Amino acid sequence: MIGAVSLRCEACGHVPTRLVDAPYPFVCERAGDGADHLVAPWLDPHRAVFPTDEGRPFVRHRHLLHAHAAALTLGLGDAGYLAIEERLHRALTEVDGRGFVTTPLVRGDFPLPHEVWVKDETNNVGGSHKGRHLFGVLLHLEVVRAAGLEPSPAPRLAIASCGNAALAAAVLARAANRALAVMVPTDAHPNVLARLRHLGADVRVCAREDGVLGDPTVAAFRAAVAEGALPFACQGPECGLTLDGGKTLGFEIVAQQAAPFERVFVQVGGGALGSSLARAFDDAVALGALPTRPRFMTVQTEAVAPLAAAYERIVEVVRARTFHPLPQRGDALADALRDEAVAPLVEAVLAEVVVDRPHWLPIWPHPGHSAAHGILDDETYDAVALLRAMFTTGGWPIVVDEATVLEAESLGRSVTSIDADATGTAGFAGLLAWSRAHQGAPERTLALFTGARR
């Protein structure tokens, strides 16, 4: 049996070696040349339909996921996949009091002229959306184990995170009885550290060094992977299968919405959340479940905003190469950039970004501080997918100040009673900033509350 999802590198088109020979296709075998190599799941729309039945996300949407396709490829069949999902669901319930279920999509009665809906991930496994990403990876690992392809002893897992992803990883690793090393920064919350140790994770605190660019936790994570650990990561270029599970969030939104959203606001740190969401919307359009994609608006803070900087740099290059006058900002600029006369130029510049990532997507040199500490990544690792999503849907990046970050956290909790933290409501902060500057008609909008207060 052949599933509907396969893997391929989005930079060079390389297809990973067969699973029976290389069961851990997390990164492209050609990576290391400066290109933005990313082994990502690709859905063949001719081999799948968008599900209309109910059920847990990794059951309901399984035919749209690579982990299910891997189970078919390795001879476990649909029944084998379902047995693995059921076993892990029970184990997660024992460890965390919950497994993966459909999370709420609720309308918020905000004092805004727009219709605002919120996808609430705060009661998901580990208290955030991060578990979705990692569960897609874990399902693949358990499929490999069930097929008899896992070496003995099983490799240790590794992750770099300041909080939510680490907690999700520790819960999942404990449920699957797998060893996990967690690289955390020096300012990781004491409650997070205590929970990680309680779950049995090997916690390694990583300090920044003066004059050294980049996140020290990511550097330590990469060193652990080089020594044989498996990348249990929420960054696409480090583990492409993390996008597989993340897409279930987008599939759920499509299934839950009463009408399509006109605009979606997504907080961006490393970028896997937005990348997964954009890919899910693309798949839903290809399968006829969504008529068109919403404008894709990314949100970062003034403290750290590498994606917004990359967007602006690309726009300036396009301005210099086109004979067509371009508006300065906002929807007018975004629409001009997807005009048939300009869009090929944008795509050509994006192709340059893909082959020379260090030049176009440099590390943020001076990371600042924000209450939205979970999105202060030095790099937007999944930047290319987010840039493409913005340019093709008429979206654009929003950079919010700290006052708006704090206002969104307070307003979000008071109106919805969802106990999200400032990182989790950062996308809503972008919606607030946009709404106050927007001069057009009211729109149907979506924000994601992605992490609970600790």
C-alpha positions as CSV (number, residue, x, y, z in Angstrom):
1,M,0.0,0.0,0.0
2,I,1.2,3.5,-0.8
3,G,0.1,6.5,1.2
4,A,-0.8,10.0,-0.1
5,V,2.2,11.7,1.5
6,S,5.9,11.5,0.5
7,L,9.0,13.4,1.4
8,R,11.2,15.7,-0.7
9,C,13.7,18.5,-0.1
10,E,12.3,21.9,-1.0
11,A,15.7,23.3,-1.8
12,C,17.1,20.7,-4.2
13,G,14.2,18.3,-4.8
14,H,16.1,15.3,-3.4
15,V,14.0,12.4,-2.3
16,P,15.3,10.6,0.8
17,T,16.6,7.1,0.6
18,R,14.0,4.4,1.2
19,L,12.8,4.1,4.8
20,V,14.0,0.5,5.0
21,D,17.5,1.6,4.4
22,A,17.4,5.0,6.1
23,P,14.5,5.1,8.7
24,Y,15.2,8.6,10.0
25,P,14.7,11.0,7.0
26,F,14.8,14.2,9.2
27,V,17.2,16.3,7.1
28,C,18.3,16.3,3.5
29,E,21.3,14.2,2.7
30,R,22.7,17.2,0.7
31,A,22.5,19.7,3.5
32,G,25.5,21.8,4.4
33,D,26.1,23.8,1.3
34,G,24.4,27.0,2.5
35,A,21.1,26.3,0.8
36,D,17.8,26.1,2.7
37,H,17.5,22.3,2.6
38,L,14.3,21.2,4.2
39,V,12.9,17.6,3.9
40,A,9.1,18.3,4.1
41,P,6.0,16.1,3.7
42,W,4.3,16.6,0.3
43,L,0.7,15.6,-0.2
44,D,-0.5,14.1,-3.5
45,P,-4.0,15.5,-3.8
46,H,-5.0,12.8,-6.3
47,R,-4.5,10.2,-3.6
48,A,-6.4,11.7,-0.7
49,V,-9.6,13.3,0.3
50,F,-10.2,15.8,3.1
51,P,-11.9,13.8,6.0
52,T,-15.4,14.6,7.1
53,D,-15.6,12.1,9.9
54,E,-14.9,12.9,13.6
55,G,-12.1,11.7,15.8
56,R,-8.8,12.5,17.4
57,P,-6.6,14.6,15.1
58,F,-4.0,12.0,14.4
59,V,-6.7,9.5,13.6
60,R,-9.1,11.7,11.7
61,H,-6.4,13.3,9.5
62,R,-4.1,10.3,9.3
63,H,-4.4,9.8,5.5
64,L,-2.9,13.3,5.1
65,L,0.1,12.6,7.3
66,H,3.5,11.1,6.4
67,A,3.6,8.9,9.6
68,H,0.6,7.1,8.2
69,A,2.2,6.7,4.8
70,A,5.3,5.4,6.5
71,A,3.2,2.7,8.3
72,L,1.8,1.7,4.9
73,T,5.2,1.6,3.3
74,L,6.7,-0.5,6.0
75,G,3.9,-3.1,5.9
76,L,2.2,-2.1,9.2
77,G,-1.0,-1.0,7.4
78,D,-3.7,1.2,8.6
79,A,-4.4,-1.1,11.6
80,G,-0.8,-0.9,12.6
81,Y,-0.8,2.8,12.6
82,L,-4.0,3.0,14.6
83,A,-2.7,0.6,17.2
84,I,0.4,2.8,17.6
85,E,-1.7,6.0,18.0
86,E,-4.0,4.3,20.5
87,R,-1.1,3.0,22.6
88,L,0.5,6.5,22.7
89,H,-2.8,8.2,23.4
90,R,-3.3,6.0,26.5
91,A,0.3,6.5,27.6
92,L,0.0,10.3,27.2
93,T,-3.2,10.3,29.3
94,E,-1.3,8.5,32.1
95,V,1.6,11.0,31.9
96,D,-0.1,14.3,31.2
97,G,-3.7,13.6,32.0
98,R,-4.7,14.0,28.3
99,G,-3.9,12.8,24.8
100,F,-4.4,14.7,21.5
101,V,-8.0,15.7,20.9
102,T,-9.6,18.4,18.8
103,T,-9.1,21.8,20.5
104,P,-11.7,24.6,20.6
105,L,-12.2,27.3,18.0
106,V,-14.2,30.1,19.7
107,R,-15.4,33.5,18.9
108,G,-14.0,36.3,21.1
109,D,-16.2,39.3,21.9
110,F,-13.4,41.8,21.6
111,P,-13.9,45.6,21.3
112,L,-12.8,45.6,17.7
113,P,-14.7,46.2,14.5
114,H,-13.7,42.8,13.2
115,E,-15.0,39.3,13.8
116,V,-12.2,37.6,15.8
117,W,-12.0,33.8,16.3
118,V,-9.4,32.1,18.5
119,K,-8.0,28.6,18.2
120,D,-7.2,27.6,21.8
121,E,-4.2,25.2,22.1
122,T,-3.6,26.0,25.8
123,N,-5.1,22.7,27.0
124,N,-3.3,20.5,24.5
125,V,-0.6,18.0,25.5
126,G,2.1,19.8,27.4
127,G,0.0,23.0,27.5
128,S,0.8,24.3,24.0
129,H,0.7,23.5,20.2
130,K,4.2,22.2,20.3
131,G,3.1,18.7,21.1
132,R,1.4,18.4,17.7
133,H,4.7,18.9,15.9
134,L,6.5,16.4,18.1
135,F,3.8,13.8,18.0
136,G,4.1,13.6,14.3
137,V,7.8,12.8,14.8
138,L,7.1,10.4,17.6
139,L,4.6,8.5,15.5
140,H,7.2,8.1,12.8
141,L,9.7,6.8,15.4
142,E,7.2,4.3,16.8
143,V,6.4,3.1,13.2
144,V,10.1,2.5,12.7
145,R,10.3,0.7,16.0
146,A,7.2,-1.5,15.2
147,A,8.7,-2.3,11.8
148,G,11.9,-3.6,13.4
149,L,14.2,-0.9,12.0
150,E,15.2,0.8,15.2
151,P,18.7,0.1,16.4
152,S,19.4,-1.2,19.8
153,P,19.8,0.6,22.1
154,A,17.3,3.2,20.8
155,P,19.0,6.5,20.1
156,R,18.5,9.3,22.6
157,L,16.2,12.2,21.5
158,A,17.3,15.9,21.7
159,I,15.6,19.2,21.6
160,A,16.4,22.9,22.2
161,S,13.7,25.0,23.7
162,C,13.0,27.8,26.2
163,G,9.8,26.2,27.5
164,N,6.8,24.9,25.7
165,A,8.5,22.7,23.2
166,A,10.7,21.2,25.9
167,L,7.7,20.4,28.1
168,A,5.9,18.8,25.2
169,A,9.0,16.8,24.2
170,A,9.5,15.6,27.8
171,V,5.8,14.4,28.1
172,L,6.0,12.6,24.8
173,A,9.4,11.0,25.5
174,R,8.2,9.8,28.9
175,A,5.0,8.3,27.4
176,A,7.1,6.4,24.8
177,N,9.8,5.5,27.3
178,R,12.5,7.2,25.4
179,A,15.6,9.1,26.7
180,L,15.6,12.8,26.1
181,A,18.2,15.6,26.4
182,V,16.8,19.1,26.6
183,M,18.9,22.2,26.0
184,V,17.5,25.2,27.7
185,P,18.6,28.8,28.2
186,T,19.8,30.3,31.5
187,D,16.5,32.2,31.9
188,A,14.3,29.1,31.6
189,H,11.4,29.4,34.1
190,P,12.0,27.4,37.3
191,N,8.6,25.7,37.0
192,V,9.5,24.5,33.5
193,L,12.8,23.1,34.8
194,A,11.2,21.3,37.7
195,R,8.6,19.7,35.4
196,L,11.3,18.6,32.9
197,R,13.3,16.9,35.6
198,H,10.2,15.3,37.1
199,L,9.5,13.8,33.7
200,G,13.0,12.3,33.6
201,A,14.6,14.6,31.0
202,D,18.3,15.3,30.9
203,V,18.3,19.1,31.3
204,R,21.3,21.0,30.0
205,V,21.5,24.7,30.7
206,C,23.2,26.6,27.9
207,A,24.6,30.1,28.4
208,R,25.3,32.7,25.7
209,E,28.9,33.7,25.0
210,D,29.9,37.2,24.3
211,G,30.5,37.8,20.7
212,V,29.0,34.5,19.6
213,L,26.0,34.8,17.3
214,G,23.1,32.4,17.5
215,D,21.1,30.5,20.1
216,P,23.4,28.5,22.4
217,T,20.7,25.9,23.0
218,V,20.5,25.3,19.3
219,A,24.3,24.9,19.0
220,A,24.2,22.4,21.9
221,F,21.3,20.6,20.3
222,R,23.2,20.3,17.0
223,A,26.2,19.0,18.8
224,A,24.1,16.3,20.4
225,V,22.6,15.3,17.1
226,A,26.1,15.1,15.5
227,E,27.0,12.7,18.3
228,G,24.1,10.4,17.5
229,A,20.9,11.8,19.1
230,L,17.8,12.1,17.0
231,P,16.4,15.6,16.4
232,F,13.2,15.8,18.3
233,A,12.8,19.3,17.2
234,C,10.3,22.0,16.3
235,Q,12.4,23.6,13.6
236,G,11.7,22.3,10.1
237,P,15.3,22.4,8.8
238,E,16.5,20.4,11.8
239,C,13.6,17.8,11.5
240,G,11.3,18.1,8.6
241,L,8.8,15.6,10.0
242,T,7.9,18.2,12.7
243,L,5.8,19.9,10.1
244,D,3.8,16.7,9.6
245,G,2.1,16.7,13.0
246,G,1.9,20.5,13.0
247,K,-0.4,20.4,10.0
248,T,-3.2,18.8,12.0
249,L,-3.7,22.2,13.6
250,G,-4.5,23.7,10.2
251,F,-6.6,20.8,9.2
252,E,-8.7,21.2,12.4
253,I,-9.2,24.9,11.7
254,V,-10.5,24.2,8.2
255,A,-12.9,21.5,9.5
256,Q,-14.2,23.7,12.3
257,Q,-14.7,27.0,10.6
258,A,-18.2,27.9,9.6
259,A,-16.9,30.2,6.8
260,P,-13.4,30.8,5.5
261,F,-11.3,33.4,7.4
262,E,-10.1,36.4,5.4
263,R,-7.0,36.9,7.5
264,V,-5.0,34.8,10.0
265,F,-2.4,36.2,12.4
266,V,0.4,33.8,13.4
267,Q,3.1,34.5,16.0
268,V,6.5,33.6,14.8
269,G,9.6,32.5,16.7
270,G,11.3,29.6,14.9
271,G,8.5,29.5,12.4
272,A,7.3,25.9,12.4
273,L,3.8,26.9,13.6
274,G,3.2,29.2,10.7
275,S,5.0,26.9,8.2
276,S,2.8,24.0,9.2
277,L,-0.4,26.1,9.1
278,A,0.4,27.5,5.7
279,R,1.1,24.0,4.3
280,A,-2.2,22.7,5.8
281,F,-4.1,25.5,4.1
282,D,-2.4,24.7,0.8
283,D,-3.4,21.0,1.2
284,A,-6.9,21.9,2.1
285,V,-7.2,24.1,-1.0
286,A,-5.8,21.3,-3.2
287,L,-8.3,18.9,-1.8
288,G,-11.3,21.3,-2.3
289,A,-11.9,21.7,1.4
290,L,-11.0,25.4,1.4
291,P,-11.9,27.8,-1.4
292,T,-9.0,30.1,-0.9
293,R,-6.2,30.8,1.6
294,P,-6.6,33.7,4.0
295,R,-4.1,36.6,4.0
296,F,-1.2,35.2,6.1
297,M,0.0,37.8,8.6
298,T,3.1,37.0,10.7
299,V,3.8,38.6,14.0
300,Q,7.1,39.2,15.8
301,T,8.2,41.6,18.6
302,E,10.4,44.6,18.3
303,A,12.9,42.8,20.5
304,V,13.6,40.1,17.8
305,A,12.2,40.3,14.3
306,P,14.4,38.5,11.7
307,L,11.5,37.4,9.5
308,A,10.2,41.0,9.1
309,A,13.7,42.2,8.3
310,A,14.0,39.5,5.6
311,Y,10.6,40.4,4.1
312,E,11.6,44.1,3.9
313,R,15.0,43.2,2.3
314,I,13.2,41.1,-0.4
315,V,10.8,43.9,-1.1
316,E,13.6,46.4,-1.6
317,V,15.3,44.1,-4.0
318,V,12.1,43.6,-6.0
319,R,11.6,47.4,-6.0
320,A,15.0,47.8,-7.6
321,R,14.3,45.2,-10.2
322,T,10.8,46.1,-11.4
323,F,9.6,48.9,-13.6
324,H,6.3,48.9,-11.8
325,P,5.8,51.4,-9.0
326,L,5.0,49.7,-5.7
327,P,3.0,51.1,-2.8
328,Q,4.9,51.6,0.5
329,R,3.2,49.2,2.8
330,G,0.2,47.2,3.9
331,D,-2.4,45.4,1.8
332,A,-1.7,47.7,-1.2
333,L,1.9,46.7,-1.3
334,A,1.1,43.0,-0.6
335,D,-1.4,42.9,-3.5
336,A,1.0,44.6,-5.8
337,L,3.7,42.0,-5.0
338,R,1.4,39.2,-6.1
339,D,0.3,41.0,-9.3
340,E,1.1,38.9,-12.4
341,A,3.7,41.5,-13.5
342,V,5.6,41.4,-10.2
343,A,5.0,38.0,-8.8
344,P,7.7,36.3,-11.0
345,L,10.3,38.7,-9.7
346,V,9.3,37.9,-6.1
347,E,9.6,34.2,-6.8
348,A,13.0,34.7,-8.4
349,V,14.3,36.5,-5.3
350,L,12.8,33.7,-3.1
351,A,14.8,31.2,-5.2
352,E,17.9,33.2,-4.4
353,V,17.0,33.0,-0.7
354,V,16.7,29.2,-0.9
355,V,20.1,28.7,-2.4
356,D,21.9,31.2,-0.1
357,R,20.2,31.2,3.2
358,P,23.1,32.8,5.3
359,H,23.1,35.9,3.1
360,W,19.3,36.5,3.1
361,L,18.4,35.2,6.5
362,P,21.2,36.2,8.9
363,I,21.1,35.6,12.6
364,W,19.5,38.4,14.6
365,P,22.6,40.2,16.1
366,H,21.2,41.7,19.3
367,P,18.3,39.7,20.8
368,G,16.2,41.8,23.2
369,H,13.7,40.9,25.9
370,S,9.9,40.6,25.8
371,A,7.1,39.0,27.8
372,A,6.6,37.0,24.7
373,H,9.8,35.2,25.4
374,G,8.9,32.0,23.5
375,I,9.2,33.8,20.1
376,L,12.6,35.5,20.6
377,D,14.4,33.1,18.3
378,D,17.6,34.4,16.8
379,E,16.6,32.9,13.5
380,T,13.3,32.2,11.8
381,Y,14.3,28.7,10.9
382,D,11.2,28.0,8.7
383,A,11.4,31.5,7.1
384,V,11.1,30.5,3.5
385,A,7.7,28.9,3.8
386,L,6.5,31.9,5.8
387,L,7.8,34.4,3.2
388,R,6.2,32.5,0.4
389,A,2.9,32.3,2.3
390,M,2.8,36.0,2.8
391,F,3.8,36.9,-0.7
392,T,1.3,34.5,-2.3
393,T,-1.7,35.3,-0.1
394,G,-1.4,39.1,0.2
395,G,-0.2,39.0,3.8
396,W,2.7,40.8,5.4
397,P,4.7,40.9,8.7
398,I,3.7,42.9,11.7
399,V,6.2,43.9,14.4
400,V,4.5,44.8,17.7
401,D,5.8,46.9,20.6
402,E,6.0,45.6,24.1
403,A,2.9,47.5,25.3
404,T,0.8,45.8,22.7
405,V,2.2,42.4,23.6
406,L,1.1,43.0,27.2
407,E,-2.2,44.4,26.2
408,A,-3.0,41.4,24.1
409,E,-2.2,39.0,26.9
410,S,-4.5,40.8,29.3
411,L,-7.3,41.4,26.9
412,G,-7.1,37.9,25.5
413,R,-7.5,36.4,28.9
414,S,-10.2,38.7,30.1
415,V,-12.5,38.3,27.1
416,T,-12.0,34.6,26.4
417,S,-11.1,33.3,29.8
418,I,-8.3,31.3,28.1
419,D,-5.3,31.4,30.4
420,A,-2.7,32.0,27.7
421,D,0.7,33.6,28.3
422,A,2.1,36.5,26.3
423,T,3.9,34.2,23.9
424,G,0.6,32.4,23.2
425,T,-1.3,35.6,22.6
426,A,1.4,37.3,20.5
427,G,-0.5,36.7,17.2
428,F,-3.5,38.5,18.7
429,A,-1.1,41.4,19.5
430,G,-0.5,41.6,15.8
431,L,-4.2,41.6,15.1
432,L,-4.7,44.5,17.6
433,A,-2.0,46.5,15.9
434,W,-3.3,45.8,12.4
435,S,-6.9,46.6,13.5
436,R,-6.0,50.0,14.8
437,A,-4.3,50.9,11.5
438,H,-6.7,49.2,9.2
439,Q,-9.0,51.5,7.2
440,G,-11.0,48.9,5.3
441,A,-14.2,47.0,5.9
442,P,-14.6,44.6,8.9
443,E,-13.1,41.2,8.3
444,R,-13.4,37.7,9.6
445,T,-10.1,37.0,11.3
446,L,-8.3,34.3,13.2
447,A,-5.7,34.3,16.0
448,L,-4.1,31.4,17.8
449,F,-3.7,31.2,21.5
450,T,-0.9,28.6,21.7
451,G,0.6,28.4,25.2
452,A,-0.7,28.3,28.7
453,R,0.7,30.4,31.6
454,R,3.1,28.5,33.7
